[in-house]
Amino acid sequence: MIDPFTPFAAPFLGRPLILLVALAVAAGTVGVLVHLRRLEFSTDGLTHAVFPGLAIGAALGGAAGLLPGAIGAGLVAAVVLALISRRGQPRDTAVAIVLTTFFSFGVVLVSLSRGGGSISDFFFGRLLTITWGDLGVALTLIAVAVVLIVATARQQLFAAFDAAGARRAGLPVLALEVIGTVAIALVVVAASATVGTLLALAVVIVPAAAARALTRSLPAAIAISIAFGALTGWAGLWLVVQLATAGVDAAPGATVALTMIAGYLLALGAGALRRRTALRAAPTPERERVAR
């Protein structure tokens, strides 16, 4: 049996663990904003929109060009998405247009090029083989995203709960939307370096969703989201090691994502049990409020 602290001690597991913890911090800030503003579909669109950046980066710089290419595509997609959604188009329509355009462009680029193994790694994750250089870039992206959200937190919350009121109050709603979307794109790119673009959505969305299942307090949701992301990230990494010692070569990124999903289901059950218990204990006039 592997010691439960092996992921902290093994040198080759240190880098992915550091990055998973950093992504947990992003989930507690950027991820909570995504949840409050109902931007889950937008986040999914951004994970696909980085595809042409991957193709261009791989063609120009091989594996070293993947992150720069993804960053460029993610930022362009974030700005285009915000601008389209502000030109009278519903948000979902804007996401669908951006997703289809960018992903189709990426497919065309790949069909015209040769190879593509490094892009496959980026899609499905390379959690155990990230380098110190990859880690440094990803941590920088996460730090910038967190700073963007923290610096505009009050305005972002105002716009999330009352966009019309925010406009009347003179807040730059379009600029706030661009900032929020760019922050999401940066975290998506950083997550792509670990669990892969196809599973990055879980890293960004699931911790915040689990936190909101357990509490309605925003400060508590942020703290729980960070703790949930760090704990499930560590547990998923530890499970990968356990399976490897048993001769099972499980995909690390997918294993971490599934561990987060399992934790989310537990959070849903715990939240439902807590509400049921509170409902039974509450006086009759309070039961309807607790049920909500």
C-alpha positions as CSV (number, residue, x, y, z in Angstrom):
1,M,0.0,0.0,0.0
2,I,1.3,3.4,-1.0
3,D,1.8,5.9,1.9
4,P,-1.0,8.5,1.6
5,F,1.6,11.3,1.6
6,T,3.5,9.8,-1.4
7,P,2.2,12.5,-3.8
8,F,3.9,15.2,-1.5
9,A,7.2,13.3,-1.3
10,A,7.8,11.8,-4.8
11,P,9.7,14.3,-7.0
12,F,7.9,13.5,-10.2
13,L,4.5,14.1,-8.5
14,G,5.5,17.5,-6.9
15,R,4.9,19.6,-10.0
16,P,1.5,18.3,-10.9
17,L,0.4,18.5,-7.2
18,I,1.5,22.2,-7.0
19,L,-0.4,22.9,-10.2
20,L,-3.6,21.2,-8.9
21,V,-3.5,23.2,-5.7
22,A,-3.1,26.4,-7.7
23,L,-6.0,25.4,-9.9
24,A,-8.0,24.8,-6.7
25,V,-7.4,28.5,-5.8
26,A,-8.6,29.4,-9.3
27,A,-11.7,27.3,-8.8
28,G,-12.4,29.2,-5.6
29,T,-12.2,32.6,-7.3
30,V,-12.7,32.3,-11.1
31,G,-14.8,29.1,-10.7
32,V,-17.2,30.8,-8.3
33,L,-17.7,33.7,-10.7
34,V,-18.5,31.2,-13.5
35,H,-21.1,29.5,-11.2
36,L,-22.7,32.8,-10.1
37,R,-22.9,34.2,-13.6
38,R,-24.1,30.9,-15.2
39,L,-21.1,30.8,-17.5
40,E,-20.6,27.1,-17.6
41,F,-21.4,26.8,-21.3
42,S,-19.1,29.7,-22.0
43,T,-16.3,28.0,-20.2
44,D,-17.0,24.8,-22.2
45,G,-16.8,26.9,-25.4
46,L,-13.5,28.3,-24.4
47,T,-12.0,24.9,-23.8
48,H,-12.7,24.1,-27.4
49,A,-11.7,27.5,-28.7
50,V,-8.1,27.0,-27.8
51,F,-7.8,24.2,-30.4
52,P,-6.5,26.3,-33.3
53,G,-4.0,27.8,-31.0
54,L,-2.7,24.3,-30.2
55,A,-2.5,23.5,-33.9
56,I,-0.6,26.7,-34.7
57,G,1.7,26.4,-31.7
58,A,2.5,22.8,-32.5
59,A,3.2,23.6,-36.1
60,L,5.5,26.5,-35.2
61,G,7.2,25.3,-32.1
62,G,6.4,21.7,-31.4
63,A,5.5,20.9,-27.8
64,A,7.1,24.1,-26.6
65,G,4.6,26.1,-28.8
66,L,1.4,24.5,-27.3
67,L,1.0,26.8,-24.3
68,P,1.8,30.1,-26.2
69,G,-0.6,29.1,-29.0
70,A,-3.3,28.1,-26.5
71,I,-2.9,31.4,-24.6
72,G,-3.3,33.5,-27.8
73,A,-6.3,31.6,-29.0
74,G,-7.9,31.7,-25.6
75,L,-7.5,35.4,-25.3
76,V,-8.8,36.1,-28.8
77,A,-11.8,33.8,-28.2
78,A,-12.6,35.5,-24.9
79,V,-12.6,39.0,-26.4
80,V,-14.7,37.9,-29.4
81,L,-17.1,36.1,-27.2
82,A,-17.7,39.1,-25.0
83,L,-18.1,41.4,-28.0
84,I,-20.6,39.2,-29.8
85,S,-22.7,38.7,-26.7
86,R,-22.8,42.5,-26.3
87,R,-24.0,43.1,-29.9
88,G,-27.6,41.9,-29.3
89,Q,-26.8,38.1,-29.5
90,P,-27.8,35.8,-26.7
91,R,-24.8,34.5,-24.7
92,D,-25.4,30.9,-25.8
93,T,-25.6,31.9,-29.4
94,A,-22.3,33.8,-29.1
95,V,-20.7,30.7,-27.4
96,A,-21.9,28.4,-30.2
97,I,-20.6,30.7,-32.9
98,V,-17.1,31.1,-31.2
99,L,-16.9,27.4,-30.4
100,T,-17.8,26.2,-33.9
101,T,-15.6,28.8,-35.7
102,F,-12.5,28.2,-33.6
103,F,-12.8,24.4,-33.4
104,S,-13.5,24.1,-37.1
105,F,-10.5,26.3,-37.9
106,G,-8.4,24.1,-35.7
107,V,-9.6,20.9,-37.4
108,V,-8.7,22.4,-40.8
109,L,-5.2,23.3,-39.6
110,V,-4.6,19.8,-38.2
111,S,-5.8,18.2,-41.5
112,L,-3.3,20.3,-43.4
113,S,-0.4,19.5,-41.1
114,R,1.4,16.3,-40.3
115,G,1.7,14.6,-37.0
116,G,-0.1,16.0,-34.0
117,G,0.9,13.7,-31.1
118,S,1.7,16.7,-28.9
119,I,-1.8,18.1,-29.5
120,S,-3.3,14.7,-28.4
121,D,-1.3,15.1,-25.2
122,F,-2.8,18.5,-24.7
123,F,-6.3,17.3,-25.3
124,F,-6.1,14.3,-22.9
125,G,-3.6,15.8,-20.4
126,R,0.0,15.1,-19.5
127,L,-0.3,15.6,-15.8
128,L,2.7,13.5,-14.7
129,T,5.1,14.8,-17.4
130,I,4.7,18.6,-17.1
131,T,8.0,20.4,-16.8
132,W,9.1,23.2,-14.5
133,G,8.7,25.5,-17.5
134,D,5.1,24.4,-18.0
135,L,4.5,24.8,-14.3
136,G,5.9,28.3,-14.3
137,V,3.7,29.4,-17.3
138,A,0.6,27.8,-15.9
139,L,1.1,29.4,-12.4
140,T,1.6,32.8,-14.0
141,L,-1.7,32.4,-16.0
142,I,-3.6,31.3,-12.9
143,A,-2.1,34.2,-10.9
144,V,-3.1,36.8,-13.5
145,A,-6.6,35.3,-13.7
146,V,-7.1,35.4,-9.9
147,V,-5.8,38.9,-9.7
148,L,-8.2,40.1,-12.4
149,I,-11.2,38.6,-10.5
150,V,-10.1,39.8,-7.1
151,A,-9.4,43.3,-8.3
152,T,-12.9,43.6,-9.8
153,A,-14.7,41.3,-7.3
154,R,-17.3,43.9,-6.1
155,Q,-18.2,45.1,-9.6
156,Q,-18.3,41.5,-10.9
157,L,-20.7,40.5,-8.2
158,F,-22.9,43.5,-8.8
159,A,-23.1,42.7,-12.5
160,A,-23.7,39.0,-11.8
161,F,-26.8,39.7,-9.6
162,D,-28.1,42.9,-11.3
163,A,-26.6,43.7,-14.7
164,A,-29.2,46.4,-15.5
165,G,-28.5,48.0,-12.1
166,A,-24.8,47.9,-12.7
167,R,-25.2,49.7,-16.0
168,R,-27.4,52.4,-14.4
169,A,-24.8,52.8,-11.7
170,G,-22.2,53.6,-14.4
171,L,-20.2,50.4,-14.1
172,P,-18.3,49.3,-17.3
173,V,-20.3,46.1,-17.7
174,L,-18.7,45.3,-21.1
175,A,-15.2,45.7,-19.7
176,L,-16.2,43.6,-16.7
177,E,-17.5,40.9,-19.0
178,V,-14.3,40.9,-21.0
179,I,-12.2,40.7,-17.9
180,G,-14.2,37.8,-16.5
181,T,-14.1,35.9,-19.8
182,V,-10.3,36.5,-20.2
183,A,-9.8,35.2,-16.6
184,I,-11.8,32.1,-17.4
185,A,-9.8,31.6,-20.6
186,L,-6.5,31.9,-18.7
187,V,-7.5,29.2,-16.2
188,V,-8.8,27.0,-19.0
189,V,-5.4,27.1,-20.7
190,A,-3.6,26.4,-17.4
191,A,-5.9,23.5,-16.7
192,S,-5.3,22.2,-20.2
193,A,-1.7,21.6,-19.3
194,T,-2.7,19.2,-16.6
195,V,-6.0,17.4,-17.1
196,G,-6.3,18.3,-20.8
197,T,-8.8,20.5,-22.6
198,L,-11.5,17.9,-22.7
199,L,-11.5,17.7,-18.9
200,A,-10.5,21.2,-18.0
201,L,-14.2,22.1,-17.4
202,A,-14.3,19.8,-14.4
203,V,-11.4,21.5,-12.8
204,V,-12.9,24.9,-13.2
205,I,-16.6,24.1,-12.5
206,V,-16.9,21.2,-10.2
207,P,-15.3,22.6,-7.0
208,A,-17.5,25.7,-7.1
209,A,-20.6,23.6,-7.8
210,A,-19.8,21.3,-4.9
211,A,-19.3,24.3,-2.6
212,R,-22.6,25.8,-3.6
213,A,-24.3,22.5,-2.8
214,L,-23.0,22.8,0.7
215,T,-23.5,26.5,1.5
216,R,-25.2,29.6,0.4
217,S,-22.6,31.9,1.9
218,L,-20.3,33.4,-0.7
219,P,-17.2,33.6,1.5
220,A,-17.8,30.0,2.7
221,A,-18.3,28.9,-0.9
222,I,-15.0,30.3,-1.9
223,A,-13.2,28.6,1.0
224,I,-14.9,25.3,0.5
225,S,-14.2,25.4,-3.3
226,I,-10.5,25.9,-2.7
227,A,-10.4,23.1,-0.1
228,F,-12.4,20.8,-2.3
229,G,-10.3,21.4,-5.3
230,A,-7.0,20.8,-3.4
231,L,-8.3,17.7,-1.6
232,T,-9.8,16.0,-4.6
233,G,-6.8,16.9,-6.8
234,W,-4.5,15.3,-4.3
235,A,-6.8,12.3,-3.9
236,G,-7.0,11.8,-7.7
237,L,-3.2,12.0,-8.0
238,W,-2.8,9.5,-5.1
239,L,-5.3,7.2,-6.8
240,V,-3.3,7.3,-10.0
241,V,-0.2,6.1,-8.0
242,Q,-2.2,3.4,-6.3
243,L,-3.6,2.1,-9.6
244,A,-0.1,2.1,-11.2
245,T,1.3,-0.1,-8.4
246,A,-1.5,-2.5,-9.1
247,G,-0.5,-2.6,-12.8
248,V,-3.4,-0.4,-14.0
249,D,-2.2,2.5,-16.3
250,A,-5.1,5.0,-15.7
251,A,-5.1,8.4,-17.5
252,P,-4.0,10.8,-14.7
253,G,-6.1,13.8,-15.9
254,A,-9.3,11.7,-16.3
255,T,-8.7,10.1,-12.9
256,V,-8.4,13.5,-11.2
257,A,-11.6,14.7,-13.0
258,L,-13.5,11.6,-12.0
259,T,-12.3,12.0,-8.4
260,M,-13.7,15.5,-8.4
261,I,-17.0,14.3,-9.8
262,A,-17.2,11.7,-7.0
263,G,-16.6,14.4,-4.5
264,Y,-19.3,16.5,-6.0
265,L,-21.8,13.7,-5.7
266,L,-20.9,13.3,-2.1
267,A,-21.3,17.1,-1.6
268,L,-24.8,16.9,-3.2
269,G,-25.8,14.2,-0.9
270,A,-24.4,16.0,2.2
271,G,-26.1,19.2,1.1
272,A,-29.5,17.5,0.7
273,L,-29.1,15.8,4.1
274,R,-28.2,19.0,5.7
275,R,-31.3,20.8,4.2
276,R,-33.6,17.9,5.2
277,T,-32.3,18.0,8.8
278,A,-32.7,21.8,9.0
279,L,-36.2,21.5,7.5
280,R,-37.3,19.0,10.1
281,A,-35.8,21.1,13.0
282,A,-37.1,24.4,11.8
283,P,-40.4,25.9,13.0
284,T,-43.3,25.7,10.5
285,P,-43.0,29.3,9.2
286,E,-39.3,28.8,8.6
287,R,-39.6,25.5,6.6
288,E,-40.3,27.1,3.3
289,R,-37.3,29.4,3.6
290,V,-35.0,26.6,4.6
291,A,-36.3,24.4,1.7
292,R,-35.2,27.2,-0.8
